[in-house]
């Protein structure tokens, strides 16, 4: 198997160091760094990320009856 050639000596050293730290190949280290960098460049706001998450993972349509005083009283065995 051919090894990954990186022209820039500093970049090559960083890739080798990450590979050593993680116990992976240099190619896998470069892939990991790129994936993490691309994931970190998500410029969406928190609200946009939450909206996207909820689109992909919608909550159940019915949560049952809304909790009221009687519900909490029963929960806490409070006869008030």
mmCIF file of the N, C-alpha and C atoms, coordinates in Angstrom:
data_MODEL
# 
_entry.id   MODEL 
# 
loop_
_atom_site.group_PDB 
_atom_site.id 
_atom_site.type_symbol 
_atom_site.label_atom_id 
_atom_site.label_alt_id 
_atom_site.label_comp_id 
_atom_site.label_asym_id 
_atom_site.label_entity_id 
_atom_site.label_seq_id 
_atom_site.pdbx_PDB_ins_code 
_atom_site.Cartn_x 
_atom_site.Cartn_y 
_atom_site.Cartn_z 
_atom_site.occupancy 
_atom_site.B_iso_or_equiv 
_atom_site.pdbx_formal_charge 
_atom_site.auth_seq_id 
_atom_site.auth_comp_id 
_atom_site.auth_asym_id 
_atom_site.auth_atom_id 
_atom_site.pdbx_PDB_model_num 
ATOM 1   N N  . UNK A 1 1  ? 0.841   -1.167 0.000  1.00 0.00 ? 1  UNK A N  1 
ATOM 2   C CA . UNK A 1 1  ? 0.000   0.000  0.000  1.00 0.00 ? 1  UNK A CA 1 
ATOM 3   C C  . UNK A 1 1  ? 0.888   1.232  0.000  1.00 0.00 ? 1  UNK A C  1 
ATOM 4   N N  . UNK A 1 2  ? 0.537   2.201  -0.826 1.00 0.00 ? 2  UNK A N  1 
ATOM 5   C CA . UNK A 1 2  ? 1.314   3.435  -0.931 1.00 0.00 ? 2  UNK A CA 1 
ATOM 6   C C  . UNK A 1 2  ? 1.006   4.344  0.245  1.00 0.00 ? 2  UNK A C  1 
ATOM 7   N N  . UNK A 1 3  ? 2.019   5.081  0.676  1.00 0.00 ? 3  UNK A N  1 
ATOM 8   C CA . UNK A 1 3  ? 1.798   6.010  1.778  1.00 0.00 ? 3  UNK A CA 1 
ATOM 9   C C  . UNK A 1 3  ? 1.365   7.363  1.229  1.00 0.00 ? 3  UNK A C  1 
ATOM 10  N N  . UNK A 1 4  ? 0.751   8.152  2.093  1.00 0.00 ? 4  UNK A N  1 
ATOM 11  C CA . UNK A 1 4  ? 0.288   9.473  1.701  1.00 0.00 ? 4  UNK A CA 1 
ATOM 12  C C  . UNK A 1 4  ? 1.485   10.416 1.661  1.00 0.00 ? 4  UNK A C  1 
ATOM 13  N N  . UNK A 1 5  ? 1.645   11.125 0.539  1.00 0.00 ? 5  UNK A N  1 
ATOM 14  C CA . UNK A 1 5  ? 2.726   12.091 0.410  1.00 0.00 ? 5  UNK A CA 1 
ATOM 15  C C  . UNK A 1 5  ? 2.161   13.482 0.598  1.00 0.00 ? 5  UNK A C  1 
ATOM 16  N N  . UNK A 1 6  ? 2.725   14.220 1.533  1.00 0.00 ? 6  UNK A N  1 
ATOM 17  C CA . UNK A 1 6  ? 2.325   15.598 1.777  1.00 0.00 ? 6  UNK A CA 1 
ATOM 18  C C  . UNK A 1 6  ? 3.553   16.460 1.556  1.00 0.00 ? 6  UNK A C  1 
ATOM 19  N N  . UNK A 1 7  ? 3.466   17.418 0.636  1.00 0.00 ? 7  UNK A N  1 
ATOM 20  C CA . UNK A 1 7  ? 4.616   18.260 0.289  1.00 0.00 ? 7  UNK A CA 1 
ATOM 21  C C  . UNK A 1 7  ? 5.092   19.116 1.453  1.00 0.00 ? 7  UNK A C  1 
ATOM 22  N N  . UNK A 1 8  ? 4.167   19.762 2.140  1.00 0.00 ? 8  UNK A N  1 
ATOM 23  C CA . UNK A 1 8  ? 4.515   20.675 3.223  1.00 0.00 ? 8  UNK A CA 1 
ATOM 24  C C  . UNK A 1 8  ? 4.992   19.867 4.430  1.00 0.00 ? 8  UNK A C  1 
ATOM 25  N N  . UNK A 1 9  ? 6.235   20.086 4.836  1.00 0.00 ? 9  UNK A N  1 
ATOM 26  C CA . UNK A 1 9  ? 6.834   19.302 5.931  1.00 0.00 ? 9  UNK A CA 1 
ATOM 27  C C  . UNK A 1 9  ? 6.079   19.494 7.245  1.00 0.00 ? 9  UNK A C  1 
ATOM 28  N N  . UNK A 1 10 ? 5.637   20.717 7.542  1.00 0.00 ? 10 UNK A N  1 
ATOM 29  C CA . UNK A 1 10 ? 4.916   20.963 8.794  1.00 0.00 ? 10 UNK A CA 1 
ATOM 30  C C  . UNK A 1 10 ? 3.570   20.248 8.796  1.00 0.00 ? 10 UNK A C  1 
ATOM 31  N N  . UNK A 1 11 ? 2.879   20.296 7.676  1.00 0.00 ? 11 UNK A N  1 
ATOM 32  C CA . UNK A 1 11 ? 1.590   19.615 7.574  1.00 0.00 ? 11 UNK A CA 1 
ATOM 33  C C  . UNK A 1 11 ? 1.792   18.112 7.684  1.00 0.00 ? 11 UNK A C  1 
ATOM 34  N N  . UNK A 1 12 ? 2.831   17.604 7.058  1.00 0.00 ? 12 UNK A N  1 
ATOM 35  C CA . UNK A 1 12 ? 3.146   16.186 7.140  1.00 0.00 ? 12 UNK A CA 1 
ATOM 36  C C  . UNK A 1 12 ? 3.413   15.765 8.578  1.00 0.00 ? 12 UNK A C  1 
ATOM 37  N N  . UNK A 1 13 ? 4.167   16.574 9.316  1.00 0.00 ? 13 UNK A N  1 
ATOM 38  C CA . UNK A 1 13 ? 4.461   16.263 10.725 1.00 0.00 ? 13 UNK A CA 1 
ATOM 39  C C  . UNK A 1 13 ? 3.184   16.262 11.556 1.00 0.00 ? 13 UNK A C  1 
ATOM 40  N N  . UNK A 1 14 ? 2.301   17.242 11.292 1.00 0.00 ? 14 UNK A N  1 
ATOM 41  C CA . UNK A 1 14 ? 1.045   17.285 12.042 1.00 0.00 ? 14 UNK A CA 1 
ATOM 42  C C  . UNK A 1 14 ? 0.182   16.068 11.742 1.00 0.00 ? 14 UNK A C  1 
ATOM 43  N N  . UNK A 1 15 ? 0.125   15.659 10.483 1.00 0.00 ? 15 UNK A N  1 
ATOM 44  C CA . UNK A 1 15 ? -0.656  14.483 10.104 1.00 0.00 ? 15 UNK A CA 1 
ATOM 45  C C  . UNK A 1 15 ? -0.078  13.224 10.757 1.00 0.00 ? 15 UNK A C  1 
ATOM 46  N N  . UNK A 1 16 ? 1.239   13.112 10.767 1.00 0.00 ? 16 UNK A N  1 
ATOM 47  C CA . UNK A 1 16 ? 1.872   11.949 11.403 1.00 0.00 ? 16 UNK A CA 1 
ATOM 48  C C  . UNK A 1 16 ? 1.640   11.943 12.909 1.00 0.00 ? 16 UNK A C  1 
ATOM 49  N N  . UNK A 1 17 ? 1.692   13.115 13.535 1.00 0.00 ? 17 UNK A N  1 
ATOM 50  C CA . UNK A 1 17 ? 1.469   13.210 14.982 1.00 0.00 ? 17 UNK A CA 1 
ATOM 51  C C  . UNK A 1 17 ? 0.035   12.824 15.334 1.00 0.00 ? 17 UNK A C  1 
ATOM 52  N N  . UNK A 1 18 ? -0.929  13.332 14.570 1.00 0.00 ? 18 UNK A N  1 
ATOM 53  C CA . UNK A 1 18 ? -2.323  12.967 14.816 1.00 0.00 ? 18 UNK A CA 1 
ATOM 54  C C  . UNK A 1 18 ? -2.523  11.474 14.613 1.00 0.00 ? 18 UNK A C  1 
ATOM 55  N N  . UNK A 1 19 ? -1.894  10.919 13.584 1.00 0.00 ? 19 UNK A N  1 
ATOM 56  C CA . UNK A 1 19 ? -1.995  9.484  13.324 1.00 0.00 ? 19 UNK A CA 1 
ATOM 57  C C  . UNK A 1 19 ? -1.419  8.685  14.491 1.00 0.00 ? 19 UNK A C  1 
ATOM 58  N N  . UNK A 1 20 ? -0.272  9.124  15.015 1.00 0.00 ? 20 UNK A N  1 
ATOM 59  C CA . UNK A 1 20 ? 0.341   8.448  16.169 1.00 0.00 ? 20 UNK A CA 1 
ATOM 60  C C  . UNK A 1 20 ? -0.568  8.530  17.389 1.00 0.00 ? 20 UNK A C  1 
ATOM 61  N N  . UNK A 1 21 ? -1.104  9.722  17.669 1.00 0.00 ? 21 UNK A N  1 
ATOM 62  C CA . UNK A 1 21 ? -1.954  9.912  18.845 1.00 0.00 ? 21 UNK A CA 1 
ATOM 63  C C  . UNK A 1 21 ? -3.210  9.051  18.792 1.00 0.00 ? 21 UNK A C  1 
ATOM 64  N N  . UNK A 1 22 ? -3.778  8.916  17.601 1.00 0.00 ? 22 UNK A N  1 
ATOM 65  C CA . UNK A 1 22 ? -5.032  8.177  17.455 1.00 0.00 ? 22 UNK A CA 1 
ATOM 66  C C  . UNK A 1 22 ? -4.822  6.709  17.107 1.00 0.00 ? 22 UNK A C  1 
ATOM 67  N N  . UNK A 1 23 ? -3.603  6.348  16.766 1.00 0.00 ? 23 UNK A N  1 
ATOM 68  C CA . UNK A 1 23 ? -3.337  4.959  16.380 1.00 0.00 ? 23 UNK A CA 1 
ATOM 69  C C  . UNK A 1 23 ? -3.963  4.613  15.041 1.00 0.00 ? 23 UNK A C  1 
ATOM 70  N N  . UNK A 1 24 ? -3.916  5.560  14.107 1.00 0.00 ? 24 UNK A N  1 
ATOM 71  C CA . UNK A 1 24 ? -4.506  5.374  12.783 1.00 0.00 ? 24 UNK A CA 1 
ATOM 72  C C  . UNK A 1 24 ? -3.463  5.697  11.725 1.00 0.00 ? 24 UNK A C  1 
ATOM 73  N N  . UNK A 1 25 ? -3.816  5.467  10.470 1.00 0.00 ? 25 UNK A N  1 
ATOM 74  C CA . UNK A 1 25 ? -2.891  5.793  9.387  1.00 0.00 ? 25 UNK A CA 1 
ATOM 75  C C  . UNK A 1 25 ? -2.879  7.302  9.159  1.00 0.00 ? 25 UNK A C  1 
ATOM 76  N N  . UNK A 1 26 ? -1.886  7.757  8.446  1.00 0.00 ? 26 UNK A N  1 
ATOM 77  C CA . UNK A 1 26 ? -1.795  9.180  8.125  1.00 0.00 ? 26 UNK A CA 1 
ATOM 78  C C  . UNK A 1 26 ? -2.976  9.603  7.246  1.00 0.00 ? 26 UNK A C  1 
ATOM 79  N N  . UNK A 1 27 ? -3.370  8.740  6.325  1.00 0.00 ? 27 UNK A N  1 
ATOM 80  C CA . UNK A 1 27 ? -4.526  9.042  5.474  1.00 0.00 ? 27 UNK A CA 1 
ATOM 81  C C  . UNK A 1 27 ? -5.782  9.200  6.328  1.00 0.00 ? 27 UNK A C  1 
ATOM 82  N N  . UNK A 1 28 ? -5.968  8.301  7.270  1.00 0.00 ? 28 UNK A N  1 
ATOM 83  C CA . UNK A 1 28 ? -7.134  8.380  8.156  1.00 0.00 ? 28 UNK A CA 1 
ATOM 84  C C  . UNK A 1 28 ? -7.070  9.639  9.017  1.00 0.00 ? 28 UNK A C  1 
ATOM 85  N N  . UNK A 1 29 ? -5.866  10.027 9.427  1.00 0.00 ? 29 UNK A N  1 
ATOM 86  C CA . UNK A 1 29 ? -5.703  11.240 10.231 1.00 0.00 ? 29 UNK A CA 1 
ATOM 87  C C  . UNK A 1 29 ? -6.092  12.478 9.425  1.00 0.00 ? 29 UNK A C  1 
ATOM 88  N N  . UNK A 1 30 ? -5.685  12.527 8.164  1.00 0.00 ? 30 UNK A N  1 
ATOM 89  C CA . UNK A 1 30 ? -6.043  13.659 7.299  1.00 0.00 ? 30 UNK A CA 1 
ATOM 90  C C  . UNK A 1 30 ? -7.553  13.667 7.084  1.00 0.00 ? 30 UNK A C  1 
ATOM 91  N N  . UNK A 1 31 ? -8.136  12.493 6.839  1.00 0.00 ? 31 UNK A N  1 
ATOM 92  C CA . UNK A 1 31 ? -9.587  12.395 6.649  1.00 0.00 ? 31 UNK A CA 1 
ATOM 93  C C  . UNK A 1 31 ? -10.313 12.890 7.903  1.00 0.00 ? 31 UNK A C  1 
ATOM 94  N N  . UNK A 1 32 ? -9.870  12.451 9.077  1.00 0.00 ? 32 UNK A N  1 
ATOM 95  C CA . UNK A 1 32 ? -10.476 12.860 10.342 1.00 0.00 ? 32 UNK A CA 1 
ATOM 96  C C  . UNK A 1 32 ? -10.405 14.371 10.522 1.00 0.00 ? 32 UNK A C  1 
ATOM 97  N N  . UNK A 1 33 ? -9.247  14.939 10.248 1.00 0.00 ? 33 UNK A N  1 
ATOM 98  C CA . UNK A 1 33 ? -9.075  16.387 10.385 1.00 0.00 ? 33 UNK A CA 1 
ATOM 99  C C  . UNK A 1 33 ? -9.990  17.141 9.427  1.00 0.00 ? 33 UNK A C  1 
ATOM 100 N N  . UNK A 1 34 ? -10.105 16.656 8.203  1.00 0.00 ? 34 UNK A N  1 
ATOM 101 C CA . UNK A 1 34 ? -10.972 17.323 7.223  1.00 0.00 ? 34 UNK A CA 1 
ATOM 102 C C  . UNK A 1 34 ? -12.436 17.227 7.620  1.00 0.00 ? 34 UNK A C  1 
ATOM 103 N N  . UNK A 1 35 ? -12.863 16.068 8.050  1.00 0.00 ? 35 UNK A N  1 
ATOM 104 C CA . UNK A 1 35 ? -14.254 15.896 8.471  1.00 0.00 ? 35 UNK A CA 1 
ATOM 105 C C  . UNK A 1 35 ? -14.563 16.820 9.645  1.00 0.00 ? 35 UNK A C  1 
ATOM 106 N N  . UNK A 1 36 ? -13.674 16.845 10.624 1.00 0.00 ? 36 UNK A N  1 
ATOM 107 C CA . UNK A 1 36 ? -13.895 17.701 11.789 1.00 0.00 ? 36 UNK A CA 1 
ATOM 108 C C  . UNK A 1 36 ? -13.897 19.175 11.415 1.00 0.00 ? 36 UNK A C  1 
ATOM 109 N N  . UNK A 1 37 ? -13.040 19.568 10.519 1.00 0.00 ? 37 UNK A N  1 
ATOM 110 C CA . UNK A 1 37 ? -12.990 20.969 10.087 1.00 0.00 ? 37 UNK A CA 1 
ATOM 111 C C  . UNK A 1 37 ? -14.252 21.343 9.326  1.00 0.00 ? 37 UNK A C  1 
ATOM 112 N N  . UNK A 1 38 ? -14.681 20.471 8.431  1.00 0.00 ? 38 UNK A N  1 
ATOM 113 C CA . UNK A 1 38 ? -15.890 20.762 7.662  1.00 0.00 ? 38 UNK A CA 1 
ATOM 114 C C  . UNK A 1 38 ? -17.112 20.803 8.566  1.00 0.00 ? 38 UNK A C  1 
ATOM 115 N N  . UNK A 1 39 ? -17.160 19.928 9.546  1.00 0.00 ? 39 UNK A N  1 
ATOM 116 C CA . UNK A 1 39 ? -18.271 19.914 10.494 1.00 0.00 ? 39 UNK A CA 1 
ATOM 117 C C  . UNK A 1 39 ? -18.260 21.192 11.330 1.00 0.00 ? 39 UNK A C  1 
ATOM 118 N N  . UNK A 1 40 ? -17.084 21.680 11.644 1.00 0.00 ? 40 UNK A N  1 
ATOM 119 C CA . UNK A 1 40 ? -16.953 22.885 12.457 1.00 0.00 ? 40 UNK A CA 1 
ATOM 120 C C  . UNK A 1 40 ? -17.252 24.160 11.698 1.00 0.00 ? 40 UNK A C  1 
ATOM 121 N N  . UNK A 1 41 ? -17.320 24.097 10.390 1.00 0.00 ? 41 UNK A N  1 
ATOM 122 C CA . UNK A 1 41 ? -17.581 25.285 9.582  1.00 0.00 ? 41 UNK A CA 1 
ATOM 123 C C  . UNK A 1 41 ? -19.059 25.483 9.298  1.00 0.00 ? 41 UNK A C  1 
ATOM 124 N N  . UNK A 1 42 ? -19.907 24.843 10.061 1.00 0.00 ? 42 UNK A N  1 
ATOM 125 C CA . UNK A 1 42 ? -21.344 24.997 9.896  1.00 0.00 ? 42 UNK A CA 1 
ATOM 126 C C  . UNK A 1 42 ? -21.720 26.387 10.405 1.00 0.00 ? 42 UNK A C  1 
ATOM 127 N N  . UNK A 1 43 ? -22.102 27.264 9.502  1.00 0.00 ? 43 UNK A N  1 
ATOM 128 C CA . UNK A 1 43 ? -22.368 28.664 9.842  1.00 0.00 ? 43 UNK A CA 1 
ATOM 129 C C  . UNK A 1 43 ? -23.825 28.926 10.214 1.00 0.00 ? 43 UNK A C  1 
ATOM 130 N N  . UNK A 1 44 ? -24.616 27.853 10.348 1.00 0.00 ? 44 UNK A N  1 
ATOM 131 C CA . UNK A 1 44 ? -26.016 28.052 10.696 1.00 0.00 ? 44 UNK A CA 1 
ATOM 132 C C  . UNK A 1 44 ? -26.141 28.492 12.151 1.00 0.00 ? 44 UNK A C  1 
ATOM 133 N N  . UNK A 1 45 ? -27.204 29.227 12.432 1.00 0.00 ? 45 UNK A N  1 
ATOM 134 C CA . UNK A 1 45 ? -27.467 29.628 13.817 1.00 0.00 ? 45 UNK A CA 1 
ATOM 135 C C  . UNK A 1 45 ? -27.977 28.422 14.589 1.00 0.00 ? 45 UNK A C  1 
ATOM 136 N N  . UNK A 1 46 ? -27.983 28.528 15.904 1.00 0.00 ? 46 UNK A N  1 
ATOM 137 C CA . UNK A 1 46 ? -28.503 27.445 16.727 1.00 0.00 ? 46 UNK A CA 1 
ATOM 138 C C  . UNK A 1 46 ? -29.959 27.158 16.376 1.00 0.00 ? 46 UNK A C  1 
ATOM 139 N N  . UNK A 1 47 ? -30.733 28.203 16.129 1.00 0.00 ? 47 UNK A N  1 
ATOM 140 C CA . UNK A 1 47 ? -32.145 28.036 15.771 1.00 0.00 ? 47 UNK A CA 1 
ATOM 141 C C  . UNK A 1 47 ? -32.275 27.239 14.477 1.00 0.00 ? 47 UNK A C  1 
ATOM 142 N N  . UNK A 1 48 ? -31.431 27.537 13.483 1.00 0.00 ? 48 UNK A N  1 
ATOM 143 C CA . UNK A 1 48 ? -31.478 26.814 12.208 1.00 0.00 ? 48 UNK A CA 1 
ATOM 144 C C  . UNK A 1 48 ? -31.092 25.347 12.396 1.00 0.00 ? 48 UNK A C  1 
ATOM 145 N N  . UNK A 1 49 ? -30.107 25.088 13.254 1.00 0.00 ? 49 UNK A N  1 
ATOM 146 C CA . UNK A 1 49 ? -29.691 23.709 13.522 1.00 0.00 ? 49 UNK A CA 1 
ATOM 147 C C  . UNK A 1 49 ? -30.807 22.940 14.217 1.00 0.00 ? 49 UNK A C  1 
ATOM 148 N N  . UNK A 1 50 ? -31.478 23.591 15.174 1.00 0.00 ? 50 UNK A N  1 
ATOM 149 C CA . UNK A 1 50 ? -32.583 22.939 15.880 1.00 0.00 ? 50 UNK A CA 1 
ATOM 150 C C  . UNK A 1 50 ? -33.729 22.657 14.914 1.00 0.00 ? 50 UNK A C  1 
ATOM 151 N N  . UNK A 1 51 ? -34.064 23.642 14.077 1.00 0.00 ? 51 UNK A N  1 
ATOM 152 C CA . UNK A 1 51 ? -35.136 23.440 13.093 1.00 0.00 ? 51 UNK A CA 1 
ATOM 153 C C  . UNK A 1 51 ? -34.815 22.280 12.165 1.00 0.00 ? 51 UNK A C  1 
ATOM 154 N N  . UNK A 1 52 ? -33.565 22.203 11.708 1.00 0.00 ? 52 UNK A N  1 
ATOM 155 C CA . UNK A 1 52 ? -33.151 21.104 10.838 1.00 0.00 ? 52 UNK A CA 1 
ATOM 156 C C  . UNK A 1 52 ? -33.265 19.767 11.563 1.00 0.00 ? 52 UNK A C  1 
ATOM 157 N N  . UNK A 1 53 ? -32.840 19.732 12.819 1.00 0.00 ? 53 UNK A N  1 
ATOM 158 C CA . UNK A 1 53 ? -32.933 18.511 13.620 1.00 0.00 ? 53 UNK A CA 1 
ATOM 159 C C  . UNK A 1 53 ? -34.390 18.077 13.768 1.00 0.00 ? 53 UNK A C  1 
ATOM 160 N N  . UNK A 1 54 ? -35.269 19.038 14.071 1.00 0.00 ? 54 UNK A N  1 
ATOM 161 C CA . UNK A 1 54 ? -36.673 18.702 14.262 1.00 0.00 ? 54 UNK A CA 1 
ATOM 162 C C  . UNK A 1 54 ? -37.343 18.254 12.961 1.00 0.00 ? 54 UNK A C  1 
ATOM 163 N N  . UNK A 1 55 ? -36.877 18.760 11.828 1.00 0.00 ? 55 UNK A N  1 
ATOM 164 C CA . UNK A 1 55 ? -37.408 18.295 10.552 1.00 0.00 ? 55 UNK A CA 1 
ATOM 165 C C  . UNK A 1 55 ? -37.038 16.828 10.325 1.00 0.00 ? 55 UNK A C  1 
ATOM 166 N N  . UNK A 1 56 ? -35.820 16.478 10.714 1.00 0.00 ? 56 UNK A N  1 
ATOM 167 C CA . UNK A 1 56 ? -35.356 15.105 10.531 1.00 0.00 ? 56 UNK A CA 1 
ATOM 168 C C  . UNK A 1 56 ? -35.870 14.168 11.624 1.00 0.00 ? 56 UNK A C  1 
ATOM 169 N N  . UNK A 1 57 ? -36.191 14.722 12.806 1.00 0.00 ? 57 UNK A N  1 
ATOM 170 C CA . UNK A 1 57 ? -36.633 13.932 13.956 1.00 0.00 ? 57 UNK A CA 1 
ATOM 171 C C  . UNK A 1 57 ? -37.862 14.583 14.590 1.00 0.00 ? 57 UNK A C  1 
ATOM 172 N N  . UNK A 1 58 ? -38.993 14.512 13.918 1.00 0.00 ? 58 UNK A N  1 
ATOM 173 C CA . UNK A 1 58 ? -40.173 15.199 14.448 1.00 0.00 ? 58 UNK A CA 1 
ATOM 174 C C  . UNK A 1 58 ? -40.649 14.573 15.752 1.00 0.00 ? 58 UNK A C  1 
ATOM 175 N N  . UNK A 1 59 ? -41.129 15.400 16.673 1.00 0.00 ? 59 UNK A N  1 
ATOM 176 C CA . UNK A 1 59 ? -41.669 14.860 17.927 1.00 0.00 ? 59 UNK A CA 1 
ATOM 177 C C  . UNK A 1 59 ? -42.999 14.165 17.656 1.00 0.00 ? 59 UNK A C  1 
ATOM 178 N N  . UNK A 1 60 ? -43.434 13.315 18.573 1.00 0.00 ? 60 UNK A N  1 
ATOM 179 C CA . UNK A 1 60 ? -44.727 12.662 18.391 1.00 0.00 ? 60 UNK A CA 1 
ATOM 180 C C  . UNK A 1 60 ? -45.838 13.711 18.281 1.00 0.00 ? 60 UNK A C  1 
ATOM 181 N N  . UNK A 1 61 ? -46.859 13.408 17.513 1.00 0.00 ? 61 UNK A N  1 
ATOM 182 C CA . UNK A 1 61 ? -47.946 14.364 17.296 1.00 0.00 ? 61 UNK A CA 1 
ATOM 183 C C  . UNK A 1 61 ? -48.749 14.604 18.567 1.00 0.00 ? 61 UNK A C  1 
ATOM 184 N N  . UNK A 1 62 ? -48.930 13.570 19.397 1.00 0.00 ? 62 UNK A N  1 
ATOM 185 C CA . UNK A 1 62 ? -49.761 13.709 20.584 1.00 0.00 ? 62 UNK A CA 1 
ATOM 186 C C  . UNK A 1 62 ? -48.963 13.317 21.822 1.00 0.00 ? 62 UNK A C  1 
ATOM 187 N N  . UNK A 1 63 ? -48.882 14.235 22.743 1.00 0.00 ? 63 UNK A N  1 
ATOM 188 C CA . UNK A 1 63 ? -48.174 13.959 23.991 1.00 0.00 ? 63 UNK A CA 1 
ATOM 189 C C  . UNK A 1 63 ? -49.132 13.546 25.097 1.00 0.00 ? 63 UNK A C  1 
ATOM 190 N N  . UNK A 1 64 ? -50.414 13.461 24.793 1.00 0.00 ? 64 UNK A N  1 
ATOM 191 C CA . UNK A 1 64 ? -51.409 13.138 25.809 1.00 0.00 ? 64 UNK A CA 1 
ATOM 192 C C  . UNK A 1 64 ? -51.970 14.415 26.396 1.00 0.00 ? 64 UNK A C  1 
ATOM 193 N N  . UNK A 1 65 ? -52.768 14.261 27.446 1.00 0.00 ? 65 UNK A N  1 
ATOM 194 C CA . UNK A 1 65 ? -53.384 15.454 28.025 1.00 0.00 ? 65 UNK A CA 1 
ATOM 195 C C  . UNK A 1 65 ? -52.334 16.372 28.652 1.00 0.00 ? 65 UNK A C  1 
ATOM 196 N N  . UNK A 1 66 ? -52.648 17.654 28.619 1.00 0.00 ? 66 UNK A N  1 
ATOM 197 C CA . UNK A 1 66 ? -51.739 18.631 29.209 1.00 0.00 ? 66 UNK A CA 1 
ATOM 198 C C  . UNK A 1 66 ? -51.739 18.461 30.728 1.00 0.00 ? 66 UNK A C  1 
ATOM 199 N N  . UNK A 1 67 ? -50.573 18.499 31.352 1.00 0.00 ? 67 UNK A N  1 
ATOM 200 C CA . UNK A 1 67 ? -50.539 18.356 32.814 1.00 0.00 ? 67 UNK A CA 1 
ATOM 201 C C  . UNK A 1 67 ? -51.219 19.557 33.468 1.00 0.00 ? 67 UNK A C  1 
ATOM 202 N N  . UNK A 1 68 ? -51.993 19.279 34.495 1.00 0.00 ? 68 UNK A N  1 
ATOM 203 C CA . UNK A 1 68 ? -52.658 20.341 35.240 1.00 0.00 ? 68 UNK A CA 1 
ATOM 204 C C  . UNK A 1 68 ? -52.428 20.105 36.735 1.00 0.00 ? 68 UNK A C  1 
ATOM 205 N N  . UNK A 1 69 ? -53.092 20.877 37.585 1.00 0.00 ? 69 UNK A N  1 
ATOM 206 C CA . UNK A 1 69 ? -52.881 20.758 39.024 1.00 0.00 ? 69 UNK A CA 1 
ATOM 207 C C  . UNK A 1 69 ? -53.215 19.355 39.512 1.00 0.00 ? 69 UNK A C  1 
ATOM 208 N N  . UNK A 1 70 ? -54.303 18.782 39.004 1.00 0.00 ? 70 UNK A N  1 
ATOM 209 C CA . UNK A 1 70 ? -54.692 17.439 39.432 1.00 0.00 ? 70 UNK A CA 1 
ATOM 210 C C  . UNK A 1 70 ? -53.610 16.419 39.083 1.00 0.00 ? 70 UNK A C  1 
ATOM 211 N N  . UNK A 1 71 ? -53.011 16.576 37.930 1.00 0.00 ? 71 UNK A N  1 
ATOM 212 C CA . UNK A 1 71 ? -51.928 15.670 37.519 1.00 0.00 ? 71 UNK A CA 1 
ATOM 213 C C  . UNK A 1 71 ? -50.765 15.739 38.508 1.00 0.00 ? 71 UNK A C  1 
ATOM 214 N N  . UNK A 1 72 ? -50.329 16.964 38.834 1.00 0.00 ? 72 UNK A N  1 
ATOM 215 C CA . UNK A 1 72 ? -49.192 17.119 39.751 1.00 0.00 ? 72 UNK A CA 1 
ATOM 216 C C  . UNK A 1 72 ? -49.554 16.706 41.173 1.00 0.00 ? 72 UNK A C  1 
ATOM 217 N N  . UNK A 1 73 ? -50.787 16.960 41.579 1.00 0.00 ? 73 UNK A N  1 
ATOM 218 C CA . UNK A 1 73 ? -51.216 16.512 42.902 1.00 0.00 ? 73 UNK A CA 1 
ATOM 219 C C  . UNK A 1 73 ? -51.151 14.999 43.010 1.00 0.00 ? 73 UNK A C  1 
ATOM 220 N N  . UNK A 1 74 ? -51.626 14.312 41.967 1.00 0.00 ? 74 UNK A N  1 
ATOM 221 C CA . UNK A 1 74 ? -51.584 12.849 41.970 1.00 0.00 ? 74 UNK A CA 1 
ATOM 222 C C  . UNK A 1 74 ? -50.141 12.362 41.939 1.00 0.00 ? 74 UNK A C  1 
ATOM 223 N N  . UNK A 1 75 ? -49.306 13.052 41.180 1.00 0.00 ? 75 UNK A N  1 
ATOM 224 C CA . UNK A 1 75 ? -47.902 12.681 41.080 1.00 0.00 ? 75 UNK A CA 1 
ATOM 225 C C  . UNK A 1 75 ? -47.220 12.749 42.446 1.00 0.00 ? 75 UNK A C  1 
ATOM 226 N N  . UNK A 1 76 ? -47.569 13.744 43.232 1.00 0.00 ? 76 UNK A N  1 
ATOM 227 C CA . UNK A 1 76 ? -46.939 13.960 44.525 1.00 0.00 ? 76 UNK A CA 1 
ATOM 228 C C  . UNK A 1 76 ? -47.802 13.447 45.674 1.00 0.00 ? 76 UNK A C  1 
ATOM 229 N N  . UNK A 1 77 ? -48.839 12.681 45.369 1.00 0.00 ? 77 UNK A N  1 
ATOM 230 C CA . UNK A 1 77 ? -49.751 12.157 46.392 1.00 0.00 ? 77 UNK A CA 1 
ATOM 231 C C  . UNK A 1 77 ? -50.242 13.264 47.316 1.00 0.00 ? 77 UNK A C  1 
ATOM 232 N N  . UNK A 1 78 ? -50.605 14.374 46.717 1.00 0.00 ? 78 UNK A N  1 
ATOM 233 C CA . UNK A 1 78 ? -51.079 15.538 47.470 1.00 0.00 ? 78 UNK A CA 1 
ATOM 234 C C  . UNK A 1 78 ? -52.599 15.591 47.332 1.00 0.00 ? 78 UNK A C  1 
ATOM 235 N N  . UNK A 1 79 ? -53.296 15.485 48.434 1.00 0.00 ? 79 UNK A N  1 
ATOM 236 C CA . UNK A 1 79 ? -54.756 15.457 48.395 1.00 0.00 ? 79 UNK A CA 1 
ATOM 237 C C  . UNK A 1 79 ? -55.347 16.862 48.445 1.00 0.00 ? 79 UNK A C  1 
ATOM 238 N N  . UNK A 1 80 ? -54.552 17.878 48.364 1.00 0.00 ? 80 UNK A N  1 
ATOM 239 C CA . UNK A 1 80 ? -55.031 19.259 48.455 1.00 0.00 ? 80 UNK A CA 1 
ATOM 240 C C  . UNK A 1 80 ? -55.956 19.560 47.387 1.00 0.00 ? 80 UNK A C  1 
# 
